[in-house]
Amino acid sequence: MALNNTYDARLVQQETAVGAGVQVLLLALIGTAIGMGPAGWLTGLAFAFATWAVLSRALRRSRPRSFGPANRVTLGRATLVGGVTALVADSFQDSPPVSLFVGLTAVALVLDGVDGKVARRTGTSTPLGARFDMEVDAFLILVLSVYVAMELGPWVLLIGGMRYAFVAAALVWPWLTAPLPPSTARKTVAALQGVLLLLAGARLLPHAVNGTVAALALALLVWSFGRDVLWLRRASRTARTPGGAAVAERPQPAAP
């Protein structure tokens, strides 16, 4: 719904600015606690600025009446992801405390299941909120894959890069942008990525076990993306056949 006055618009934008301020405060606390180096500071500040800029632009385009409680939860989770990002960047120079890394990541993963419930219970679900939630999830997985790759090898980056590769592929094959039917399996695989990468990144298990955990995450992700791509391809071909457009427009249940 469109904004009714400039006060509402100003209030919505103020919330993103507060989020950026909280991000800087978190970085200051982390920096004080562990003596974070320039790489961590610069990466964390770049994340804070990018989040503020992209979210502010999206809000100006969608013009919501208010920022909404669910988006506040997602913004808080994004702040934690910014802290994790700074720690991972700093780890190229010095190993951050594992407890701090695990703690921030674990809370961010737990909150992933909160914002959606808040949006549904308050009736504030929006396309912007869903996209914001998805982008925060995808970036956290990318950052975790970078961290785990430092121990297990660059192949782990396939986990964090797969979603972005899918988006890039959609620029070449537009049929990949078609909506997918709801899938519990897809949601479960997406949720497991963060958990499995955190388990491997915590380095509490033997190296071989960590490698197996990360390989399992990658295998599940390949299966999930592969299944969705095949479904989209079939839907695209059906839409191009005579009389097939109406069938393609109805989402079909995904395979278990």
C-alpha positions as CSV (number, residue, x, y, z in Angstrom):
1,M,0.0,0.0,0.0
2,A,1.3,3.5,-0.8
3,L,2.6,5.8,1.8
4,N,0.1,8.4,3.0
5,N,2.6,11.2,3.8
6,T,6.2,12.0,3.9
7,Y,6.3,11.4,7.7
8,D,5.7,7.7,7.1
9,A,8.3,7.6,4.4
10,R,10.8,9.4,6.7
11,L,10.0,7.0,9.5
12,V,10.6,3.9,7.3
13,Q,13.9,5.2,6.1
14,Q,15.0,6.0,9.6
15,E,14.6,2.3,10.6
16,T,17.2,1.3,7.9
17,A,19.5,4.0,9.3
18,V,19.1,2.7,12.8
19,G,19.9,-0.8,11.5
20,A,23.2,0.6,10.0
21,G,24.0,2.3,13.3
22,V,23.4,-1.0,15.2
23,Q,25.7,-2.7,12.7
24,V,28.5,-0.3,13.4
25,L,27.9,-0.7,17.1
26,L,28.2,-4.5,16.8
27,L,31.4,-4.1,14.8
28,A,32.8,-1.8,17.6
29,L,31.9,-4.4,20.2
30,I,33.5,-7.2,18.2
31,G,36.6,-5.1,17.5
32,T,37.0,-4.2,21.1
33,A,36.6,-7.8,22.2
34,I,39.0,-9.4,19.7
35,G,41.1,-6.6,18.3
36,M,39.7,-6.9,14.8
37,G,42.0,-5.9,12.0
38,P,41.5,-3.6,9.1
39,A,40.1,-6.3,6.8
40,G,37.3,-7.1,9.3
41,W,36.5,-3.5,9.9
42,L,36.4,-2.5,6.2
43,T,34.3,-5.6,5.2
44,G,31.9,-5.1,8.1
45,L,31.4,-1.4,7.3
46,A,31.0,-2.2,3.6
47,F,28.3,-4.7,4.4
48,A,26.5,-2.1,6.6
49,F,26.6,0.5,3.9
50,A,25.5,-1.9,1.2
51,T,22.6,-3.2,3.3
52,W,21.4,0.3,4.1
53,A,21.7,1.5,0.5
54,V,20.0,-1.5,-1.2
55,L,17.2,-1.7,1.4
56,S,16.6,2.0,1.3
57,R,16.3,1.9,-2.5
58,A,13.9,-1.1,-2.3
59,L,11.7,0.7,0.2
60,R,11.5,3.8,-1.9
61,R,10.3,1.6,-4.8
62,S,7.8,-0.5,-2.9
63,R,6.6,2.4,-0.6
64,P,5.3,0.3,2.3
65,R,3.1,1.9,5.0
66,S,5.6,0.9,7.6
67,F,8.8,-1.1,7.9
68,G,7.0,-3.9,9.7
69,P,7.9,-6.2,12.6
70,A,9.0,-9.1,10.4
71,N,11.4,-6.8,8.5
72,R,12.8,-5.6,11.8
73,V,13.6,-9.2,12.7
74,T,15.3,-9.7,9.3
75,L,17.2,-6.5,9.7
76,G,18.4,-7.7,13.1
77,R,19.5,-11.0,11.5
78,A,21.3,-9.0,8.8
79,T,23.2,-7.2,11.5
80,L,24.4,-10.5,12.9
81,V,25.3,-11.6,9.4
82,G,27.4,-8.5,9.1
83,G,29.2,-9.4,12.2
84,V,29.9,-12.9,10.9
85,T,31.1,-11.4,7.6
86,A,33.6,-9.2,9.5
87,L,34.9,-12.1,11.5
88,V,35.4,-14.2,8.3
89,A,37.2,-11.4,6.6
90,D,39.4,-10.9,9.7
91,S,40.1,-14.7,9.8
92,F,42.3,-14.3,6.7
93,Q,44.8,-12.5,9.0
94,D,44.0,-13.9,12.4
95,S,41.7,-16.7,13.6
96,P,38.6,-15.2,15.4
97,P,37.3,-16.9,18.6
98,V,35.3,-19.9,17.5
99,S,32.8,-19.3,20.3
100,L,32.0,-15.8,19.0
101,F,31.7,-17.0,15.4
102,V,29.5,-19.9,16.3
103,G,27.4,-17.7,18.6
104,L,26.6,-15.0,16.1
105,T,25.9,-17.5,13.3
106,A,23.7,-19.7,15.5
107,V,21.5,-16.8,16.5
108,A,21.3,-15.6,12.9
109,L,20.2,-19.1,11.9
110,V,17.6,-19.4,14.7
111,L,16.1,-16.0,13.7
112,D,15.7,-17.3,10.2
113,G,12.6,-19.2,11.4
114,V,11.2,-16.2,13.3
115,D,10.7,-13.4,10.8
116,G,8.4,-15.6,8.6
117,K,6.2,-16.5,11.5
118,V,6.1,-12.9,12.7
119,A,5.0,-11.8,9.1
120,R,2.2,-14.4,9.0
121,R,0.9,-13.7,12.5
122,T,0.9,-10.0,12.0
123,G,-0.4,-10.1,8.5
124,T,2.6,-8.1,7.2
125,S,4.0,-10.5,4.6
126,T,5.2,-8.6,1.5
127,P,7.3,-9.5,-1.6
128,L,10.0,-7.1,-0.3
129,G,10.1,-8.8,3.1
130,A,10.4,-12.3,1.4
131,R,13.2,-11.0,-0.9
132,F,15.0,-9.4,2.0
133,D,14.9,-12.6,4.0
134,M,16.1,-14.6,1.0
135,E,19.0,-12.4,0.3
136,V,20.2,-12.4,3.9
137,D,20.0,-16.2,3.9
138,A,21.9,-16.5,0.6
139,F,24.7,-14.1,1.8
140,L,25.1,-15.9,5.1
141,I,25.5,-19.2,3.2
142,L,28.1,-17.6,0.9
143,V,30.1,-16.2,3.9
144,L,30.0,-19.5,5.7
145,S,31.1,-21.4,2.6
146,V,34.1,-19.0,2.3
147,Y,35.0,-19.7,6.0
148,V,34.7,-23.5,5.6
149,A,36.6,-23.4,2.3
150,M,39.7,-22.1,4.1
151,E,40.0,-25.4,5.8
152,L,38.4,-27.9,3.4
153,G,39.3,-26.4,0.0
154,P,37.7,-24.1,-2.7
155,W,35.1,-26.7,-3.7
156,V,33.0,-25.6,-0.7
157,L,32.5,-22.3,-2.4
158,L,30.1,-24.1,-4.8
159,I,27.6,-24.2,-1.9
160,G,27.6,-20.4,-1.4
161,G,27.9,-19.6,-5.1
162,M,25.1,-21.9,-6.4
163,R,22.2,-19.5,-5.8
164,Y,24.1,-16.6,-7.4
165,A,25.0,-18.9,-10.4
166,F,21.3,-19.7,-10.7
167,V,20.5,-15.9,-10.8
168,A,23.2,-15.4,-13.5
169,A,21.9,-18.3,-15.5
170,A,18.4,-16.8,-15.5
171,L,19.8,-13.8,-17.4
172,V,20.6,-16.2,-20.2
173,W,17.6,-18.5,-19.8
174,P,14.6,-16.4,-18.7
175,W,12.5,-19.5,-18.1
176,L,14.5,-20.0,-14.9
177,T,12.7,-16.9,-13.4
178,A,9.2,-18.6,-13.5
179,P,7.6,-19.1,-10.1
180,L,8.2,-22.5,-8.4
181,P,5.5,-24.4,-6.5
182,P,5.9,-24.5,-2.7
183,S,8.1,-27.3,-1.5
184,T,8.8,-28.4,2.0
185,A,11.9,-30.3,0.7
186,R,13.4,-27.1,-0.8
187,K,12.9,-25.2,2.4
188,T,14.4,-28.0,4.5
189,V,17.5,-28.2,2.3
190,A,17.9,-24.4,2.4
191,A,17.7,-24.5,6.2
192,L,20.1,-27.3,6.5
193,Q,22.8,-25.5,4.5
194,G,23.5,-23.0,7.3
195,V,23.4,-25.7,10.0
196,L,25.7,-28.1,8.2
197,L,28.2,-25.3,7.3
198,L,28.2,-24.0,10.8
199,L,28.9,-27.6,12.1
200,A,31.8,-27.9,9.7
201,G,33.0,-24.4,10.4
202,A,33.0,-24.9,14.2
203,R,35.9,-27.3,13.7
204,L,34.8,-29.4,16.7
205,L,34.9,-32.6,14.6
206,P,37.8,-34.4,12.8
207,H,38.8,-32.9,9.5
208,A,37.4,-35.9,7.5
209,V,34.0,-35.6,9.3
210,N,33.9,-31.9,8.5
211,G,34.5,-32.7,4.9
212,T,31.7,-35.2,4.9
213,V,29.3,-32.7,6.5
214,A,30.2,-30.1,3.9
215,A,29.9,-32.6,1.0
216,L,26.4,-33.6,2.3
217,A,25.4,-30.0,2.2
218,L,26.6,-29.6,-1.3
219,A,24.9,-32.9,-2.4
220,L,21.6,-31.8,-1.0
221,L,21.8,-28.4,-2.6
222,V,22.7,-29.9,-6.0
223,W,19.7,-32.2,-5.7
224,S,17.4,-29.4,-4.8
225,F,18.5,-27.0,-7.5
226,G,18.6,-29.8,-10.0
227,R,15.0,-30.8,-9.3
228,D,13.8,-27.2,-9.5
229,V,15.6,-26.6,-12.8
230,L,14.1,-29.7,-14.3
231,W,10.6,-28.6,-13.2
232,L,11.1,-25.2,-14.7
233,R,12.4,-26.6,-17.9
234,R,9.4,-28.9,-18.2
235,A,7.0,-26.1,-17.4
236,S,8.7,-23.9,-20.1
237,R,8.4,-26.6,-22.7
238,T,4.8,-27.2,-21.8
239,A,4.0,-23.5,-22.1
240,R,5.3,-23.5,-25.7
241,T,3.2,-26.4,-26.9
242,P,-0.3,-25.7,-28.3
243,G,-2.8,-25.5,-25.5
244,G,-0.1,-26.0,-22.9
245,A,0.1,-22.5,-21.6
246,A,-2.8,-22.9,-19.2
247,V,-1.3,-26.1,-17.8
248,A,2.1,-24.5,-17.3
249,E,0.6,-21.6,-15.3
250,R,-0.7,-24.0,-12.6
251,P,2.1,-24.9,-10.2
252,Q,2.5,-28.7,-10.0
253,P,3.5,-30.4,-6.8
254,A,7.2,-30.9,-6.5
255,A,8.6,-34.4,-6.3
256,P,9.4,-35.5,-2.7
